[in-house]
C-alpha cells in the first residue's frame, strides 16, 4: 500500500510538470493608443501623394494671407454731421470690403474775451461796474454765476485786432483788463474703408468741396 501511494504521487508530479512545460501560454491583447487617436507616421513612410497634398494646403494658406495683405485703404472726411457720414457709409457698403466711422473732437479758437478778473465779492463787482459807467464805458455786465462769477465781461471779439483795441482803451481809462482766447469744441467724423486691389470702385466719388479722400496705411497690413 505504501508503494502504491508513492507511485501515484510521482505520477501526479510528472503530469503537472508535463502540463506546465508543453501547454501554450495564453496571449494578452492590448491597444497602444486610445480608439480614434491618429497613429504616428514617419517621414520615410510618406508617399509622393501625401507630400503633394501638404504643398497644396500650404499654397492655399499663402494665397489667403496675400489676399488679406493686398488691400488699399482710404479715409474720407471730415464730415460735420453724423447722419451724413452714416449715409455715405451705407452707400459704399456694397463696394468696399470693410468700413469704419471715426469720431474726433476738434478744438479751434472761437474768439477773444475782454474782461476784468473776478473780484472778491458781489458788492465789489457791482461797485466796479458803477466805476465803468462813470467812465462812459458801455457794453459790460457783471457775471453773477459760474466759473467766472463776480468778474466783469467787456465784450467778445472774433478778431484779435478788435480785442486789443478794447483792452488799450480801457487801460487808458485806468482799468486793469485782460484778454482771453475762447475755444470751441465740436465733433467731426471720418469714414475709413478698404478695397481689394481688383476693386473697380473709385474712392474719389466721395470727394467734394468739404470732403477729401486720402489713401492711408491699412491697419491690418502685415507688411513691414
MDAnalysis code that builds the backbone (N, CA, C; Angstrom):
import MDAnalysis as mda
import numpy as np

u = mda.Universe.empty(672, n_residues=224, atom_resindex=np.repeat(np.arange(224), 3), trajectory=True)
u.add_TopologyAttr("name", ["N", "CA", "C"] * 224)
u.add_TopologyAttr("resid", np.arange(1, 225))
u.add_TopologyAttr("resname", ["UNK", "UNK", "UNK", "UNK", "UNK", "UNK", "UNK", "UNK", "UNK", "UNK", "UNK", "UNK", "UNK", "UNK", "UNK", "UNK", "UNK", "UNK", "UNK", "UNK", "UNK", "UNK", "UNK", "UNK", "UNK", "UNK", "UNK", "UNK", "UNK", "UNK", "UNK", "UNK", "UNK", "UNK", "UNK", "UNK", "UNK", "UNK", "UNK", "UNK", "UNK", "UNK", "UNK", "UNK", "UNK", "UNK", "UNK", "UNK", "UNK", "UNK", "UNK", "UNK", "UNK", "UNK", "UNK", "UNK", "UNK", "UNK", "UNK", "UNK", "UNK", "UNK", "UNK", "UNK", "UNK", "UNK", "UNK", "UNK", "UNK", "UNK", "UNK", "UNK", "UNK", "UNK", "UNK", "UNK", "UNK", "UNK", "UNK", "UNK", "UNK", "UNK", "UNK", "UNK", "UNK", "UNK", "UNK", "UNK", "UNK", "UNK", "UNK", "UNK", "UNK", "UNK", "UNK", "UNK", "UNK", "UNK", "UNK", "UNK", "UNK", "UNK", "UNK", "UNK", "UNK", "UNK", "UNK", "UNK", "UNK", "UNK", "UNK", "UNK", "UNK", "UNK", "UNK", "UNK", "UNK", "UNK", "UNK", "UNK", "UNK", "UNK", "UNK", "UNK", "UNK", "UNK", "UNK", "UNK", "UNK", "UNK", "UNK", "UNK", "UNK", "UNK", "UNK", "UNK", "UNK", "UNK", "UNK", "UNK", "UNK", "UNK", "UNK", "UNK", "UNK", "UNK", "UNK", "UNK", "UNK", "UNK", "UNK", "UNK", "UNK", "UNK", "UNK", "UNK", "UNK", "UNK", "UNK", "UNK", "UNK", "UNK", "UNK", "UNK", "UNK", "UNK", "UNK", "UNK", "UNK", "UNK", "UNK", "UNK", "UNK", "UNK", "UNK", "UNK", "UNK", "UNK", "UNK", "UNK", "UNK", "UNK", "UNK", "UNK", "UNK", "UNK", "UNK", "UNK", "UNK", "UNK", "UNK", "UNK", "UNK", "UNK", "UNK", "UNK", "UNK", "UNK", "UNK", "UNK", "UNK", "UNK", "UNK", "UNK", "UNK", "UNK", "UNK", "UNK", "UNK", "UNK", "UNK", "UNK", "UNK", "UNK", "UNK", "UNK", "UNK", "UNK", "UNK", "UNK", "UNK", "UNK", "UNK", "UNK"])
u.atoms.positions = np.array([
    [0.837, -1.216, 0.000],
    [0.000, 0.000, 0.000],
    [0.862, 1.252, 0.000],
    [1.886, 1.203, 0.756],
    [2.795, 2.359, 0.825],
    [3.420, 2.632, -0.527],
    [3.821, 1.554, -1.232],
    [4.465, 1.736, -2.535],
    [3.468, 2.245, -3.576],
    [2.225, 1.818, -3.414],
    [1.191, 2.313, -4.339],
    [0.959, 3.810, -4.186],
    [0.945, 4.327, -2.943],
    [0.771, 5.757, -2.673],
    [1.916, 6.572, -3.267],
    [3.148, 6.054, -3.086],
    [4.323, 6.759, -3.615],
    [4.274, 6.795, -5.136],
    [3.805, 5.715, -5.759],
    [3.736, 5.667, -7.228],
    [2.716, 6.653, -7.766],
    [1.552, 6.756, -7.087],
    [0.527, 7.726, -7.527],
    [1.012, 9.177, -7.364],
    [1.743, 9.403, -6.266],
    [2.268, 10.755, -6.037],
    [3.251, 11.152, -7.117],
    [4.138, 10.217, -7.478],
    [5.109, 10.527, -8.524],
    [4.423, 10.724, -9.874],
    [3.368, 9.954, -10.099],
    [2.627, 10.107, -11.347],
    [1.968, 11.494, -11.450],
    [1.399, 11.990, -10.382],
    [0.768, 13.340, -10.367],
    [1.799, 14.444, -10.586],
    [2.963, 14.249, -9.937],
    [4.012, 15.268, -10.105],
    [4.486, 15.300, -11.549],
    [4.633, 14.147, -12.142],
    [5.079, 14.111, -13.532],
    [4.055, 14.709, -14.474],
    [2.768, 14.446, -14.224],
    [1.699, 15.011, -15.061],
    [1.649, 16.545, -14.952],
    [1.866, 17.082, -13.744],
    [1.863, 18.541, -13.531],
    [3.020, 19.207, -14.296],
    [4.205, 18.541, -14.232],
    [5.378, 19.099, -14.941],
    [5.136, 19.091, -16.442],
    [4.488, 18.044, -16.942],
    [4.214, 17.954, -18.380],
    [3.264, 19.062, -18.834],
    [2.226, 19.336, -18.023],
    [1.284, 20.423, -18.361],
    [1.960, 21.777, -18.393],
    [2.816, 22.069, -17.397],
    [3.485, 23.356, -17.314],
    [4.449, 23.569, -18.472],
    [5.029, 22.496, -18.950],
    [6.089, 22.622, -19.959],
    [5.542, 22.696, -21.376],
    [4.486, 21.925, -21.662],
    [4.058, 21.780, -23.051],
    [2.744, 22.495, -23.385],
    [2.026, 22.996, -22.410],
    [0.770, 23.716, -22.724],
    [1.087, 25.128, -23.212],
    [0.283, 25.726, -24.153],
    [0.523, 27.061, -24.742],
    [0.195, 28.160, -23.739],
    [1.047, 29.185, -23.724],
    [0.821, 30.343, -22.830],
    [-0.255, 31.236, -23.413],
    [-1.302, 31.585, -22.662],
    [-2.373, 32.447, -23.212],
    [-1.834, 33.819, -23.604],
    [-2.277, 34.338, -24.778],
    [-1.835, 35.644, -25.287],
    [-2.789, 36.755, -24.825],
    [-2.203, 37.835, -24.342],
    [-2.987, 39.001, -23.930],
    [-2.990, 40.027, -25.059],
    [-4.143, 40.585, -25.349],
    [-4.266, 41.611, -26.392],
    [-4.425, 42.980, -25.739],
    [-3.829, 43.997, -26.362],
    [-3.953, 45.362, -25.836],
    [-3.808, 46.332, -27.001],
    [-4.227, 47.590, -26.787],
    [-4.109, 48.651, -27.799],
    [-3.087, 49.658, -27.336],
    [-2.279, 50.127, -28.275],
    [-1.210, 51.078, -27.918],
    [-1.759, 52.451, -27.592],
    [-2.854, 52.856, -28.232],
    [-3.420, 54.177, -28.021],
    [-4.911, 54.045, -27.853],
    [-5.546, 55.122, -27.429],
    [-6.988, 55.128, -27.290],
    [-7.640, 55.059, -28.657],
    [-8.866, 54.506, -28.730],
    [-9.580, 54.462, -30.025],
    [-9.765, 55.859, -30.608],
    [-9.573, 55.999, -31.923],
    [-9.762, 57.279, -32.596],
    [-8.529, 58.141, -32.667],
    [-7.450, 57.759, -31.971],
    [-6.212, 58.536, -31.992],
    [-5.401, 58.190, -33.224],
    [-4.957, 59.247, -33.958],
    [-4.196, 59.031, -35.183],
    [-2.802, 58.506, -34.851],
    [-2.386, 57.482, -35.564],
    [-1.064, 56.903, -35.314],
    [0.018, 57.766, -35.935],
    [1.232, 57.653, -35.381],
    [2.371, 58.407, -35.895],
    [2.846, 57.815, -37.214],
    [3.265, 58.688, -38.117],
    [3.780, 58.250, -39.410],
    [5.154, 58.864, -39.603],
    [6.146, 58.043, -39.900],
    [7.487, 58.543, -40.133],
    [7.566, 59.227, -41.494],
    [8.514, 60.177, -41.627],
    [8.685, 60.861, -42.898],
    [9.020, 59.885, -44.015],
    [9.777, 58.872, -43.677],
    [10.161, 57.893, -44.697],
    [8.967, 57.087, -45.188],
    [7.866, 57.061, -44.404],
    [6.684, 56.299, -44.779],
    [5.728, 57.105, -45.647],
    [5.969, 58.418, -45.785],
    [5.082, 59.247, -46.591],
    [5.334, 58.994, -48.062],
    [4.264, 58.937, -48.858],
    [4.421, 58.784, -50.297],
    [4.353, 60.146, -50.973],
    [4.561, 60.190, -52.252],
    [4.580, 61.434, -53.006],
    [3.235, 62.136, -52.973],
    [2.134, 61.355, -52.963],
    [0.805, 61.967, -52.951],
    [0.572, 62.764, -51.680],
    [1.021, 62.217, -50.538],
    [0.841, 62.924, -49.275],
    [1.589, 64.236, -49.281],
    [2.849, 64.206, -49.761],
    [3.636, 65.432, -49.828],
    [2.986, 66.444, -50.744],
    [2.420, 65.971, -51.852],
    [1.774, 66.866, -52.797],
    [0.576, 67.541, -52.170],
    [-0.230, 66.798, -51.382],
    [-1.397, 67.376, -50.728],
    [-0.994, 68.433, -49.718],
    [0.094, 68.177, -48.957],
    [0.568, 69.162, -47.990],
    [1.006, 70.432, -48.682],
    [1.688, 70.321, -49.816],
    [2.141, 71.502, -50.547],
    [0.965, 72.318, -51.039],
    [-0.101, 71.614, -51.483],
    [-1.287, 72.330, -51.964],
    [-1.931, 73.125, -50.847],
    [-2.034, 72.514, -49.639],
    [-2.619, 73.208, -48.499],
    [-1.816, 74.443, -48.142],
    [-0.482, 74.318, -48.134],
    [0.374, 75.457, -47.821],
    [0.193, 76.567, -48.838],
    [0.026, 76.205, -50.115],
    [-0.164, 77.196, -51.167],
    [-1.471, 77.938, -50.979],
    [-2.537, 77.212, -50.594],
    [-3.819, 77.873, -50.371],
    [-3.728, 78.859, -49.220],
    [-3.040, 78.474, -48.130],
    [-2.901, 79.369, -46.995],
    [-2.134, 80.617, -47.378],
    [-1.102, 80.475, -48.205],
    [-0.330, 81.631, -48.644],
    [-1.185, 82.585, -49.447],
    [-2.047, 82.041, -50.325],
    [-2.922, 82.890, -51.121],
    [-3.885, 83.658, -50.247],
    [-4.383, 83.025, -49.171],
    [-5.294, 83.706, -48.276],
    [-4.601, 84.858, -47.573],
    [-3.346, 84.652, -47.129],
    [-2.607, 85.728, -46.481],
    [-2.373, 86.877, -47.439],
    [-1.988, 86.540, -48.699],
    [-1.739, 87.593, -49.676],
    [-3.011, 88.399, -49.928],
    [-4.155, 87.705, -49.949],
    [-5.410, 88.412, -50.209],
    [-5.706, 89.390, -49.084],
    [-5.292, 89.032, -47.843],
    [-5.510, 89.924, -46.715],
    [-4.571, 91.119, -46.766],
    [-3.323, 90.881, -47.212],
    [-2.329, 91.949, -47.208],
    [-2.566, 92.938, -48.345],
    [-2.944, 92.456, -49.513],
    [-3.037, 93.307, -50.684],
    [-4.345, 94.100, -50.681],
    [-4.415, 95.064, -49.788],
    [-5.579, 95.927, -49.679],
    [-5.168, 97.365, -49.959],
    [-6.152, 98.174, -50.300],
    [-5.971, 99.623, -50.395],
    [-6.956, 100.256, -49.428],
    [-6.443, 101.138, -48.582],
    [-7.273, 101.725, -47.529],
    [-7.335, 103.248, -47.693],
    [-8.499, 103.815, -47.341],
    [-8.746, 105.239, -47.549],
    [-9.477, 105.828, -46.343],
    [-9.363, 107.149, -46.213],
    [-10.089, 107.900, -45.196],
    [-10.750, 109.094, -45.877],
    [-12.052, 109.239, -45.676],
    [-12.806, 110.349, -46.258],
    [-13.370, 111.214, -45.136],
    [-13.214, 112.545, -45.291],
    [-13.730, 113.439, -44.262],
    [-13.090, 114.815, -44.352],
    [-13.335, 115.703, -43.397],
    [-14.199, 115.438, -42.240],
    [-15.679, 115.725, -42.538],
    [-16.549, 114.897, -41.979],
    [-17.987, 115.123, -42.021],
    [-18.391, 115.827, -40.721],
    [-19.183, 116.865, -40.836],
    [-19.595, 117.602, -39.645],
    [-20.869, 117.049, -39.028],
    [-21.635, 116.282, -39.795],
    [-22.884, 115.711, -39.301],
    [-22.787, 114.192, -39.298],
    [-23.192, 113.584, -38.194],
    [-23.137, 112.123, -38.095],
    [-24.084, 111.468, -39.105],
    [-25.227, 112.067, -39.317],
    [-26.180, 111.492, -40.267],
    [-25.598, 111.433, -41.673],
    [-24.790, 112.432, -42.043],
    [-24.195, 112.474, -43.374],
    [-23.178, 111.363, -43.569],
    [-22.327, 111.139, -42.566],
    [-21.315, 110.098, -42.701],
    [-21.956, 108.707, -42.654],
    [-23.043, 108.557, -41.913],
    [-23.751, 107.273, -41.899],
    [-24.349, 106.963, -43.269],
    [-24.866, 107.990, -43.916],
    [-25.417, 107.804, -45.258],
    [-24.322, 107.419, -46.248],
    [-23.179, 108.095, -46.158],
    [-22.060, 107.779, -47.049],
    [-21.573, 106.347, -46.834],
    [-21.499, 105.919, -45.576],
    [-21.058, 104.556, -45.279],
    [-22.028, 103.524, -45.841],
    [-23.310, 103.818, -45.772],
    [-24.314, 102.895, -46.287],
    [-24.256, 102.821, -47.813],
    [-23.964, 103.953, -48.456],
    [-23.923, 103.990, -49.921],
    [-22.747, 103.183, -50.488],
    [-21.611, 103.196, -49.810],
    [-20.435, 102.498, -50.337],
    [-20.324, 101.066, -49.811],
    [-21.212, 100.668, -48.937],
    [-21.126, 99.342, -48.313],
    [-21.028, 98.203, -49.328],
    [-21.811, 98.215, -50.432],
    [-21.692, 97.109, -51.394],
    [-20.377, 97.114, -52.173],
    [-19.649, 98.242, -52.146],
    [-18.454, 98.378, -52.974],
    [-17.155, 98.114, -52.220],
    [-17.188, 98.095, -50.897],
    [-15.959, 98.015, -50.107],
    [-15.919, 96.711, -49.323],
    [-14.705, 96.363, -48.880],
    [-14.538, 95.164, -48.065],
    [-14.916, 95.413, -46.613],
    [-14.543, 96.577, -46.112],
    [-14.793, 96.903, -44.715],
    [-14.820, 98.411, -44.563],
    [-15.654, 98.927, -43.654],
    [-15.706, 100.360, -43.401],
    [-15.856, 100.616, -41.904],
    [-15.433, 101.802, -41.501],
    [-15.475, 102.162, -40.086],
    [-15.614, 103.678, -39.972],
    [-16.392, 104.137, -39.001],
    [-16.586, 105.577, -38.783],
    [-15.820, 105.983, -37.532],
    [-14.954, 106.983, -37.681],
    [-14.195, 107.524, -36.560],
    [-14.773, 108.869, -36.142],
    [-14.918, 109.074, -34.842],
    [-15.388, 110.349, -34.305],
    [-14.219, 111.037, -33.602],
    [-13.942, 112.267, -33.997],
    [-12.882, 113.064, -33.397],
    [-13.469, 114.351, -32.833],
    [-12.761, 114.924, -31.875],
    [-13.167, 116.207, -31.311],
    [-12.187, 117.275, -31.763],
    [-12.700, 118.300, -32.403],
    [-11.876, 119.384, -32.934],
    [-11.974, 120.602, -32.016],
    [-10.820, 121.183, -31.715],
    [-10.769, 122.390, -30.883],
    [-10.163, 123.527, -31.702],
    [-10.860, 124.645, -31.766],
    [-10.371, 125.797, -32.512],
    [-10.675, 127.075, -31.744],
    [-9.891, 128.102, -32.069],
    [-10.143, 129.409, -31.458],
    [-11.459, 129.971, -31.978],
    [-12.297, 130.395, -31.048],
    [-13.614, 130.915, -31.427],
    [-13.748, 132.406, -31.163],
    [-12.707, 133.057, -30.701],
    [-12.783, 134.487, -30.436],
    [-11.987, 134.854, -29.194],
    [-12.169, 136.106, -28.749],
    [-11.393, 136.645, -27.640],
    [-12.331, 137.355, -26.674],
    [-12.098, 137.090, -25.395],
    [-12.936, 137.685, -24.348],
    [-12.120, 138.738, -23.601],
    [-12.656, 139.949, -23.538],
    [-12.042, 141.023, -22.769],
    [-12.838, 141.148, -21.467],
    [-12.125, 141.196, -20.338],
    [-12.836, 141.169, -19.044],
    [-11.954, 141.707, -17.926],
    [-12.622, 142.036, -16.822],
    [-11.935, 142.345, -15.570],
    [-12.033, 141.094, -14.691],
    [-10.911, 140.575, -14.192],
    [-10.941, 139.336, -13.414],
    [-11.878, 139.428, -12.213],
    [-12.299, 138.259, -11.739],
    [-13.280, 138.188, -10.648],
    [-12.814, 138.968, -9.418],
    [-13.733, 139.719, -8.856],
    [-13.476, 140.494, -7.649],
    [-13.884, 139.668, -6.425],
    [-13.407, 140.047, -5.220],
    [-13.640, 139.214, -4.031],
    [-15.112, 139.014, -3.670],
    [-15.986, 139.946, -4.024],
    [-17.381, 139.808, -3.618],
    [-18.295, 140.421, -4.673],
    [-19.565, 140.124, -4.525],
    [-20.570, 140.669, -5.448],
    [-20.651, 142.189, -5.305],
    [-20.539, 142.669, -4.092],
    [-20.622, 144.115, -3.866],
    [-19.478, 144.851, -4.568],
    [-18.279, 144.301, -4.492],
    [-17.147, 144.954, -5.141],
    [-17.278, 144.890, -6.665],
    [-17.852, 143.802, -7.171],
    [-18.056, 143.695, -8.618],
    [-19.069, 144.744, -9.080],
    [-20.128, 144.943, -8.317],
    [-21.126, 145.958, -8.682],
    [-20.523, 147.368, -8.575],
    [-19.668, 147.579, -7.597],
    [-19.004, 148.872, -7.457],
    [-18.116, 149.157, -8.665],
    [-17.383, 148.119, -9.124],
    [-16.521, 148.300, -10.296],
    [-17.366, 148.590, -11.539],
    [-18.557, 148.012, -11.594],
    [-19.461, 148.295, -12.702],
    [-19.884, 149.749, -12.717],
    [-20.136, 150.307, -11.531],
    [-20.514, 151.722, -11.479],
    [-19.353, 152.617, -11.893],
    [-18.132, 152.210, -11.579],
    [-16.958, 152.981, -11.999],
    [-16.836, 152.965, -13.530],
    [-17.118, 151.828, -14.146],
    [-17.073, 151.743, -15.607],
    [-18.128, 152.659, -16.226],
    [-19.311, 152.669, -15.645],
    [-20.380, 153.528, -16.174],
    [-19.999, 155.001, -16.035],
    [-19.359, 155.345, -14.913],
    [-18.951, 156.738, -14.705],
    [-17.881, 157.159, -15.701],
    [-17.118, 156.186, -16.210],
    [-16.059, 156.485, -17.185],
    [-16.592, 156.353, -18.609],
    [-17.912, 156.265, -18.748],
    [-18.574, 156.174, -20.061],
    [-18.181, 154.904, -20.833],
    [-17.991, 153.843, -20.094],
    [-17.707, 152.554, -20.720],
    [-19.039, 151.831, -20.939],
    [-19.282, 151.432, -22.151],
    [-20.519, 150.723, -22.475],
    [-20.241, 149.233, -22.717],
    [-21.308, 148.502, -22.894],
    [-21.230, 147.071, -23.232],
    [-20.427, 146.288, -22.195],
    [-20.885, 146.281, -20.988],
    [-20.283, 145.466, -19.953],
    [-21.402, 144.859, -19.102],
    [-21.104, 143.787, -18.408],
    [-22.044, 143.255, -17.434],
    [-21.290, 142.438, -16.390],
    [-21.876, 142.372, -15.217],
    [-21.283, 141.635, -14.099],
    [-21.747, 140.183, -14.169],
    [-20.787, 139.272, -14.148],
    [-21.098, 137.846, -14.192],
    [-21.533, 137.404, -12.795],
    [-22.734, 136.845, -12.682],
    [-23.311, 136.528, -11.372],
    [-23.273, 135.045, -11.014],
    [-22.796, 134.177, -11.908],
    [-22.760, 132.752, -11.593],
    [-21.712, 132.064, -12.467],
    [-21.436, 130.808, -12.142],
    [-20.492, 130.036, -12.939],
    [-19.054, 130.205, -12.505],
    [-18.141, 129.706, -13.336],
    [-16.715, 129.756, -13.005],
    [-16.171, 131.175, -12.951],
    [-16.808, 132.091, -13.676],
    [-16.314, 133.480, -13.732],
    [-17.173, 134.426, -12.902],
    [-17.793, 133.902, -11.863],
    [-18.663, 134.725, -11.014],
    [-17.892, 135.908, -10.435],
    [-18.546, 137.075, -10.435],
    [-18.008, 138.347, -9.926],
    [-16.924, 138.951, -10.815],
    [-16.736, 138.389, -11.998],
    [-15.889, 139.071, -12.989],
    [-16.789, 139.985, -13.814],
    [-16.168, 140.857, -14.613],
    [-16.937, 141.802, -15.420],
    [-16.568, 141.596, -16.881],
    [-17.534, 141.209, -17.685],
    [-17.315, 140.968, -19.105],
    [-17.384, 142.282, -19.861],
    [-16.412, 142.481, -20.744],
    [-16.329, 143.716, -21.516],
    [-16.399, 143.463, -23.023],
    [-16.817, 142.265, -23.411],
    [-17.053, 142.012, -24.821],
    [-16.332, 140.779, -25.360],
    [-16.973, 140.121, -26.352],
    [-16.388, 139.020, -27.097],
    [-16.078, 139.502, -28.510],
    [-14.884, 139.167, -29.002],
    [-14.447, 139.665, -30.305],
    [-13.912, 138.501, -31.143],
    [-14.315, 138.494, -32.410],
    [-13.861, 137.451, -33.312],
    [-12.427, 137.684, -33.751],
    [-12.057, 138.950, -33.973],
    [-10.723, 139.288, -34.461],
    [-9.842, 139.785, -33.315],
    [-8.581, 139.335, -33.248],
    [-7.699, 139.793, -32.167],
    [-7.432, 141.291, -32.209],
    [-7.464, 141.901, -33.401],
    [-7.221, 143.343, -33.512],
    [-8.267, 144.134, -32.732],
    [-9.531, 143.747, -32.892],
    [-10.599, 144.457, -32.184],
    [-10.502, 144.241, -30.672],
    [-10.138, 143.047, -30.257],
    [-9.993, 142.772, -28.825],
    [-8.854, 143.603, -28.233],
    [-7.753, 143.732, -28.954],
    [-6.617, 144.509, -28.451],
    [-6.973, 145.990, -28.347],
    [-7.738, 146.504, -29.295],
    [-8.161, 147.906, -29.221],
    [-9.005, 148.158, -27.972],
    [-9.917, 147.204, -27.667],
    [-10.758, 147.343, -26.486],
    [-9.912, 147.349, -25.214],
    [-8.916, 146.463, -25.160],
    [-8.038, 146.398, -23.992],
    [-7.289, 147.717, -23.818],
    [-6.750, 148.249, -24.895],
    [-5.976, 149.501, -24.804],
    [-6.845, 150.665, -24.365],
    [-8.061, 150.776, -24.866],
    [-8.964, 151.867, -24.489],
    [-9.272, 151.839, -22.997],
    [-9.545, 150.643, -22.474],
    [-9.904, 150.524, -21.063],
    [-8.702, 150.740, -20.155],
    [-7.526, 150.295, -20.606],
    [-6.335, 150.543, -19.798],
    [-6.028, 152.035, -19.726],
    [-6.304, 152.775, -20.793],
    [-6.091, 154.211, -20.787],
    [-7.041, 154.913, -19.804],
    [-8.169, 154.287, -19.524],
    [-9.117, 154.829, -18.555],
    [-8.794, 154.377, -17.139],
    [-7.751, 153.552, -16.986],
    [-7.307, 153.153, -15.655],
    [-7.854, 151.818, -15.159],
    [-8.409, 151.019, -16.041],
    [-8.962, 149.723, -15.628],
    [-7.991, 148.581, -15.992],
    [-7.835, 147.678, -15.034],
    [-6.961, 146.513, -15.243],
    [-7.768, 145.401, -15.921],
    [-7.677, 145.345, -17.238],
    [-8.459, 144.368, -18.003],
    [-7.525, 143.316, -18.597],
    [-8.106, 142.210, -18.965],
    [-7.337, 141.115, -19.566],
    [-8.066, 140.587, -20.794],
    [-7.293, 139.873, -21.634],
    [-7.851, 139.247, -22.838],
    [-7.608, 137.738, -22.766],
    [-8.636, 136.984, -23.064],
    [-8.534, 135.525, -23.010],
    [-9.032, 134.920, -24.321],
    [-8.277, 133.961, -24.846],
    [-8.699, 133.280, -26.069],
    [-9.804, 132.281, -25.744],
    [-10.901, 132.362, -26.459],
    [-12.025, 131.452, -26.248],
    [-11.921, 130.285, -27.227],
    [-12.102, 129.079, -26.726],
    [-12.004, 127.873, -27.534],
    [-13.368, 127.208, -27.654],
    [-13.602, 126.652, -28.806],
    [-14.825, 125.884, -29.031],
    [-14.458, 124.480, -29.477],
    [-15.256, 123.516, -29.046],
    [-15.041, 122.126, -29.440],
    [-16.302, 121.597, -30.116],
    [-16.103, 120.834, -31.174],
    [-17.231, 120.186, -31.829],
    [-16.730, 118.902, -32.489],
    [-17.623, 117.943, -32.700],
    [-17.194, 116.667, -33.269],
    [-17.057, 116.724, -34.786],
    [-16.187, 115.897, -35.311],
    [-16.088, 115.664, -36.748],
    [-15.938, 114.172, -36.980],
    [-16.337, 113.707, -38.149],
    [-16.394, 112.279, -38.429],
    [-15.577, 111.959, -39.684],
    [-14.902, 110.802, -39.636],
    [-14.129, 110.314, -40.774],
    [-14.610, 108.920, -41.126],
    [-14.700, 108.661, -42.425],
    [-15.120, 107.361, -42.931],
    [-13.900, 106.616, -43.462],
    [-13.489, 105.561, -42.766],
    [-12.370, 104.724, -43.200],
    [-12.931, 103.497, -43.923],
    [-12.302, 103.107, -45.027],
    [-12.765, 101.930, -45.747],
    [-11.605, 101.299, -46.506],
    [-11.747, 100.021, -46.845],
    [-10.699, 99.284, -47.547],
    [-11.273, 98.638, -48.798],
    [-10.405, 98.522, -49.812],
    [-10.773, 97.935, -51.095],
    [-9.760, 96.862, -51.470],
    [-10.208, 95.870, -52.225],
    [-9.287, 94.918, -52.802],
    [-8.572, 95.541, -53.994],
    [-7.439, 94.969, -54.360],
    [-6.657, 95.535, -55.464],
    [-7.426, 95.516, -56.784],
    [-8.329, 94.570, -56.939],
    [-9.068, 94.465, -58.197],
    [-10.414, 95.185, -58.148],
    [-10.646, 95.983, -57.094],
    [-11.921, 96.691, -56.980],
    [-12.020, 97.776, -58.048],
    [-13.209, 97.926, -58.615],
    [-13.444, 98.958, -59.623],
    [-14.050, 100.224, -59.017],
    [-14.255, 100.236, -57.715],
    [-14.837, 101.412, -57.056],
    [-13.811, 102.541, -56.988],
    [-14.231, 103.746, -57.378],
    [-13.352, 104.918, -57.345],
    [-13.601, 105.687, -56.051],
    [-12.644, 105.693, -55.109],
    [-12.847, 106.399, -53.841],
    [-13.099, 107.888, -54.008],
    [-12.620, 108.470, -55.113],
    [-12.765, 109.908, -55.305],
    [-14.211, 110.319, -55.571],
    [-15.109, 109.352, -55.711],
    [-16.515, 109.712, -55.848],
    [-17.051, 110.336, -54.560],
    [-16.357, 110.121, -53.437],
    [-16.747, 110.735, -52.171],
    [-16.191, 112.147, -52.015],
    [-15.268, 112.508, -52.895],
    [-14.614, 113.812, -52.799],
    [-15.603, 114.926, -53.134],
    [-15.534, 116.014, -52.371],
    [-16.400, 117.163, -52.618],
    [-15.692, 118.419, -52.116],
    [-16.420, 119.524, -52.089],
    [-15.820, 120.782, -51.650],
    [-15.380, 120.712, -50.194],
    [-16.149, 120.004, -49.367],
    [-15.844, 119.922, -47.931],
    [-15.218, 118.598, -47.523],
    [-15.290, 117.586, -48.381],
    [-14.796, 116.247, -48.048],
    [-13.619, 115.906, -48.950],
    [-12.533, 115.449, -48.332],
    [-11.382, 114.994, -49.108],
    [-11.127, 113.521, -48.812],
    [-10.597, 112.821, -49.808],
    [-10.323, 111.390, -49.686],
    [-8.821, 111.172, -49.799],
    [-8.239, 110.540, -48.794],
    [-6.801, 110.277, -48.769],
    [-6.542, 108.788, -48.603],
    [-5.534, 108.279, -49.327],
    [-5.132, 106.886, -49.138],
    [-4.250, 106.791, -47.904],
    [-4.516, 105.802, -47.057],
    [-3.793, 105.646, -45.794],
    [-3.210, 104.237, -45.708],
    [-2.369, 104.017, -44.688],
    [-1.806, 102.695, -44.447],
    [-2.878, 101.832, -43.809],
    [-3.063, 100.643, -44.340],
    [-4.082, 99.733, -43.791],
    [-3.679, 99.272, -42.389],
    [-4.566, 99.375, -41.416],
    [-4.227, 98.967, -40.046],
    [-3.859, 97.506, -39.925],
    [-4.452, 96.625, -40.771],
    [-4.224, 95.186, -40.671],
    [-3.118, 94.701, -41.589],
    [-2.416, 95.618, -42.253],
    [-1.372, 95.211, -43.202],
    [-0.209, 94.600, -42.456],
    [0.191, 93.392, -42.828],
    [1.282, 92.688, -42.140],
    [2.636, 92.951, -42.766],
    [2.668, 93.741, -43.864],
    [3.965, 94.015, -44.479],
    [4.785, 94.913, -43.589],
    [6.141, 94.728, -43.527],
    [6.981, 95.596, -42.698],
    [7.048, 96.993, -43.245],
])
